[in-house]
Amino acid sequence: MKNAIALLVIGASMTAMTASAANPVKQKFQTLSDDYLDLVYFPYNPTTGTLSGYHQYDTQLEDYSRKSLDAQIAALKTYQTRIVIIPAEGLDQTTRGDREMVLNNIRSTLLTLETIRPWERNPDGYSSGVAGSAFSLMERKFASPDDRLRSIIAREKLMPSRLEEARENLKNPPRIFTEIAIDQLPGTIGFFKNDVPLAFAEAKDPALKAEFETTNAAVIAALSSYLDWLKSDLLPKSNGDFKIGADTFAKKLQYDEMVDIPLDKLLEIDWADLKKNQQHFKEVAKELEPGKDPQAVLLELGQNHPAPDQLLNAFRATFDSLIAFIKEHKIVTIPSDVRPILEETPPFMRATTQASMDTPGPYETHATEAYFNVTLPDPSMTPAEVEGYMHSFNVGTVISTAVHEAYPGHYIQFLWVPQAPSRVRKLLGAATNVEGWAHYCEQMMLDQGYGQPGAGAKDAREAKFLRLGQLQDALLRNARFIVGIQMHTGKMTFDEAVAFFQKEGYQSKETSLVESRRGTGDPTYLYYTLGKLQIMKLREDLKKKQGAAFSLEEFHNTFLKQGFPPIKIVRQAMLGDSSPTL
C-alpha cells in the first residue's frame, strides 16, 4: 500500500512538472514568486519566517535602518517590474490569482513603506516588534529549549540597535501612537523580565544561560531607556495626524483585499447591515424581556456565564456538540479528528488577549499542535472585578468564540491549508478571507440551527441569549467598519468614534475606547464584516447558479480549498466569472 501511494505521489509530481514545463510563462512566474518569497519577503520579515515554519530565519531580526528600508523598497520595485511583464492571459486561473496576490503584496508593502510610513510614525512598532520576535521563538516548541534559546540570544543582541533606529526614524508621530507605546512598554519590559526567562527555564547549557542573562538584561535596559525617551523627548513632539486619508485608504483596500468599491458605497452597505443587526437584536431582546430595553437585556446576557474555574471546561464542552452538528448537518468536511488543545493562555499573552487560536505555520514540521488559548481571571482580581471580567465570557460569547476560533472557524481553516493549490496561497492571504470566514461562521452556524434546544442550548431562553451574543459581536464589527473609514477620512473624531461604538455598536465605554484606539493604527479593520458579506453573497450567487444541486458542505469545502486569497479570486474560481463581490 505504501509503495502504491508513493507511486501515485511521484506520478502526480511528474505530471505537475510536465504541465509546468509545457507552460514556460507559468514556470517563469513560479520561479519569480519563489524568489520573491525567499529573497525579499522573508529576509525583510524574519519573524514571519519563524512563524511560517522556516527556521533558517530564527536568528535574524527586522532591520529598520534607512539603508535597509531603501534596499527593501528597491527590491520590491525590481520584483514588481519583473512580475508585471508576465502576461496574465498566459496563465491558468489559479496562477493568475497567485500573480495578483504577489503583485498586491508588493504594492501594499510599498504603500506602507513609502506613504503610510509606520517606521516614521509609530513608536510602538519598534518595542512591540522586538517582543513579537521573541514570542515567535517561545510559543511553539519546534526545537529544543537550548536551540531556541540560542536563537533568541542572537535576536536579543540586535534588539538595542533596533530601538536606536527608532530614535533616528521617528518624526512627529500622532500623539495617540506615542501614548499607546508608552502604555504598552511597562508590560513589554515585564515580558522580558519575567516571561522570556520562564519560557526557557528548561534550557540546560550553562554557558548559553549565562549569555542569555547578559543579552536579556541589555534588552530590558534598552526598552527602559526607550520608554524614558518617549516620555521626555518624543511625546512633546508628537503632533502628527493618524489619518491616512481617503486615497491611501482606497489603495490599501485594493491591494490588501482586492476591493475597489468606492468608500461612500461601502459605508452604505455596512450601515444597512448594522441597522439590520440592531433590529434583529431588539426583536430577540423583546422576546426575552418585553419590559426591558435592549441594553438592560445585554447586561442580563453578561451575567449568564460559567464559574471562572469552569471556563476551560465550558469551552471544551462545546467541541462535542459543534463537531456533531457540523457532521450531522453536513456543514463542512473536517479533515482531521485531532482537536486543538484547550489551555489557559500562556502568561506572556494574558495582558493582550482573552481567547486565541495558535496554529503552526504552513511549513512547520515539528511543533504541529494547535492551541486554543483562553485567559482566566487574574488571581489578584476582587470578586467584583472577576464578575465584570466574566461578562465577556457569557453563554453567547462562549459559543460565538468557540465557533470563530475552532469549529468551523480558524482551526478548520488551518486543517485545510495543506490542500491549498500553491505556495503563494499558503503564505499570502487576505484578512477578508481569514477573518471574514471566522466571522461568517458565527452567524452561519446559528442560521443552520446550531444553538437551538438540544443543539448547543439547553432551552429556548438560552437559544435567544446565544443569538444576542452573536449579534453583539456582529455589531462590534459593523462599528469597526464605519469608524475605520470615517476616522481616516476626517469625518469622525476620536471621541465621536468612542461614542459610536457605544451607541451603535452596543459596546461598553471601556471596549469602545480600546476599539477606537485600535482603529487609529488599523484603519481597514472593516475586513471582518466586509469578508463576511462577500462570502454570504458568493454563497447566494452560487446557490442561484446551481439550483437544487447546491450543497452547503461542498460550498464550504471548495471555499477553504482555495487557501486565503481575496474573495474576488475565490469567486473567479467557484463561479467562473468576475461578477461583483458585493
C-alpha positions, -999 to 999 in steps of 0.1 A, spaced: 0 0 0 28 24 9 46 17 -25 13 23 -43 9 57 -25 45 66 -33 40 58 -70 9 80 -70 27 109 -54 56 105 -78 32 103 -108 13 134 -96 46 153 -91 59 144 -126 25 154 -141 27 188 -124 64 192 -136 54 183 -171 25 207 -171 47 235 -158 74 227 -183 47 228 -211 38 263 -200 70 284 -198 50 315 -187 37 297 -157 71 283 -149 86 318 -151 61 332 -127 65 303 -102 103 308 -102 99 346 -97 73 342 -69 95 317 -51 125 341 -55 103 370 -42 93 350 -11 128 336 -4 149 367 -13 127 396 -3 96 387 17 111 366 44 146 382 46 129 415 54 103 398 77 123 371 96 98 369 124 71 359 98 96 333 86 98 318 120 60 318 124 57 302 89 80 273 98 111 285 81 136 283 109 166 295 89 153 330 99 152 323 137 184 342 144 176 373 123 156 404 133 137 430 113 160 459 103 145 494 103 176 514 93 172 537 64 198 517 45 177 485 50 144 503 42 158 517 10 172 484 -1 138 467 6 120 494 -14 144 489 -43 140 451 -42 102 454 -41 102 476 -72 125 453 -90 102 423 -85 72 443 -92 86 452 -127 97 416 -133 63 401 -124 41 428 -141 56 419 -175 45 383 -172 12 382 -192 -18 371 -171 -35 357 -201 -8 331 -205 -16 316 -170 -43 293 -157 -69 307 -133 -51 297 -101 -18 311 -113 -34 343 -125 -48 347 -90 -14 340 -74 2 366 -97 -23 392 -85 -17 382 -49 21 386 -52 18 419 -70 -7 432 -45 16 421 -16 44 441 -32 21 472 -38 8 471 -3 42 469 12 54 498 -9 23 518 1 31 511 37 68 519 35 66 550 12 32 566 20 19 554 54 54 552 68 48 535 102 86 533 107 85 571 109 52 575 127 46 546 151 69 541 181 50 511 193 60 492 162 96 490 174 91 480 210 62 456 203 81 443 173 110 431 193 87 415 218 69 397 189 101 384 175 110 369 209 75 355 213 77 337 180 106 316 194 87 309 227 52 300 217 60 267 199 85 241 209 97 234 174 133 228 187 149 220 220 150 248 247 187 252 241 184 256 204 156 281 207 175 299 235 205 302 211 182 318 185 167 343 210 201 353 222 210 361 185 179 382 182 183 399 215 218 410 205 202 430 177 173 445 197 191 475 213 202 487 179 166 485 166 155 508 194 183 532 184 169 531 149 136 542 163 151 573 177 166 581 143 135 573 123 105 587 143 94 621 131 63 639 145 42 608 152 5 612 161 2 618 199 -21 588 203 6 565 188 32 576 213 7 573 241 -1 537 231 36 529 230 41 544 265 11 525 278 24 492 263 61 495 273 58 486 310 41 453 300 68 447 273 95 453 299 78 429 323 75 404 294 113 403 290 119 404 328 96 375 336 81 356 307 110 352 284 132 337 311 103 315 322 99 302 287 135 289 286 137 276 322 143 241 308 174 250 289 204 231 302 236 247 287 252 268 315 271 290 290 240 297 270 220 306 301 247 330 312 249 346 278 211 349 278 212 368 312 235 393 296 216 398 264 182 399 281 194 425 307 206 446 278 172 444 261 154 454 293 178 483 298 173 494 262 135 492 265 136 512 298 157 539 281 133 539 251 104 544 275 121 574 292 129 589 258 93 585 246 80 603 277 106 631 279 115 637 242 91 623 217 57 629 234 61 667 234 69 665 197 41 641 188 18 664 169 12 643 138 -21 631 123 -30 594 124 -54 597 94 -41 581 62 -67 598 40 -93 586 15 -69 580 -14 -45 559 6 -73 541 24 -88 531 -10 -54 519 -23 -48 498 8 -82 482 5 -75 475 -32 -41 460 -26 -49 440 6 -84 428 -2 -89 434 -40 -119 456 -31 -123 487 -53 -158 497 -43 -160 535 -35 -158 543 2 -192 560 2 -208 529 -13 -191 507 13 -205 529 41 -240 525 27 -235 487 26 -224 485 62 -249 509 75 -277 487 61 -262 457 77 -257 475 110 -294 486 111 -305 451 102 -285 436 131 -297 463 155 -333 455 146 -327 418 150 -311 424 184 -341 445 195 -366 418 184 -348 390 202 -344 411 233 -381 419 233 -390 383 230 -368 376 261 -378 406 282 -407 425 268 -405 452 295 -368 459 292 -347 480 268 -320 462 248 -292 475 269 -308 460 301 -311 427 283 -275 430 272 -265 433 309 -285 402 318 -267 384 290 -234 393 306 -244 379 339 -252 345 323 -217 330 324 -199 299 337 -180 300 370 -144 311 365 -130 277 375 -153 261 349 -144 283 320 -120 260 302 -145 231 307 -172 253 292 -152 259 260 -141 222 259 -177 211 263 -186 230 231 -164 208 209 -186 177 210 -218 195 201 -202 217 175 -184 187 158 -215 166 159 -237 193 145 -212 200 117 -211 164 107 -248 157 111 -259 187 91 -230 184 66 -217 219 72 -181 213 62 -157 184 60 -134 182 90 -100 169 76 -87 156 109 -101 142 141 -73 158 161 -87 185 182 -70 217 193 -56 216 228 -76 238 251 -54 255 277 -50 286 298 -34 314 279 4 315 285 15 342 310 32 364 283 -1 367 263 -26 373 291 -25 411 290 -35 413 253 -59 385 245 -89 368 260 -90 339 235 -70 329 206 -62 300 182 -25 293 179 -19 271 149 16 262 134 27 278 102 21 260 69 57 248 67 62 239 104 71 202 105 80 197 142 56 215 166 23 208 148 -1 210 177 -28 237 177 -37 255 209 -70 271 218 -59 296 245 -84 311 270 -74 338 295 -88 331 330 -94 359 356 -63 371 373 -60 358 409 -54 393 421 -88 405 410 -115 413 435 -148 394 433 -164 424 417 -137 426 391 -139 389 384 -176 392 378 -171 421 354 -144 402 336 -166 371 332 -193 391 315 -172 388 284 -175 351 286 -212 349 288 -231 319 274 -235 336 240 -199 347 237 -185 313 247 -204 297 217 -195 326 194 -159 324 203 -157 286 200 -172 288 165 -149 317 155 -117 302 168 -122 265 163 -153 248 148 -158 256 120 -137 289 121 -99 293 122 -90 258 133 -109 242 104 -92 268 80 -59 256 93 -68 219 87 -75 227 51 -42 246 44 -24 215 30 -49 214 2 -43 250 -9 -32 249 -46 1 267 -43 29 280 -20 16 315 -25 -19 306 -13 -4 290 19 18 320 28 0 351 15 -37 360 21 -64 385 27 -79 393 60 -114 394 44 -109 357 38 -94 347 71 -114 369 95 -143 370 71 -147 333 72 -145 330 110 -170 359 114 -193 344 87 -193 311 106 -207 328 138 -239 337 120 -240 307 96 -239 281 124 -269 297 142 -287 302 109 -283 265 102 -299 256 135 -270 253 160 -278 270 193 -313 256 194 -326 235 223 -307 202 221 -281 215 198 -259 238 218 -286 254 240 -303 238 270 -337 256 264 -354 282 242 -343 311 265 -307 302 263 -311 299 225 -321 335 224 -291 345 245 -269 328 220 -283 348 192 -279 380 212 -242 372 218 -237 366 180 -255 399 172 -235 419 197 -203 406 181 -217 414 146 -225 450 157 -189 454 171 -176 445 136 -202 468 119 -190 497 141 -153 490 132 -163 492 95 -178 527 98 -153 541 123 -123 530 103 -134 548 72 -148 579 89 -119 585 112 -93 581 85 -111 603 60 -115 631 86 -153 627 90 -152 614 126 -131 625 155 -116 600 180 -142 610 207 -170 606 182 -157 571 174 -158 561 210 -194 573 213 -203 555 180 -191 522 194 -212 527 225 -244 539 208 -245 520 175 -222 490 183 -238 482 217 -203 481 234 -192 493 268 -173 525 272 -141 506 280 -144 484 250 -153 514 228 -121 532 239 -99 502 231 -116 497 197 -112 534 188 -75 534 197 -70 502 176 -87 520 147 -62 548 146 -35 524 136 -55 496 119 -76 517 95 -90 488 74 -103 467 103 -136 466 84 -124 433 70 -144 411 94 -178 424 81 -166 431 46 -154 395 43 -185 380 58 -208 399 35 -187 389 5 -188 352 15 -226 354 20 -231 370 -14 -209 343 -30 -229 316 -14 -262 330 -26 -249 336 -61 -236 300 -63 -269 288 -50 -288 306 -77 -264 292 -104 -265 256 -91 -301 254 -80 -311 221 -65 -276 208 -69 -262 233 -44 -246 218 -13 -236 239 16 -209 214 26 -194 214 -9 -195 252 -10 -176 255 23 -151 227 12 -144 244 -21 -140 278 -5 -115 265 21 -96 246 -6 -86 279 -22 -63 289 6 -66 325 17 -69 347 -14 -92 378 -16 -128 368 -21 -126 382 -57 -102 354 -66 -123 328 -48 -154 340 -68 -135 336 -101 -126 300 -91 -160 290 -79 -183 309 -102 -161 312 -133 -167 349 -137 -157 383 -124 -191 394 -111 -192 419 -82 -182 407 -48 -209 429 -31 
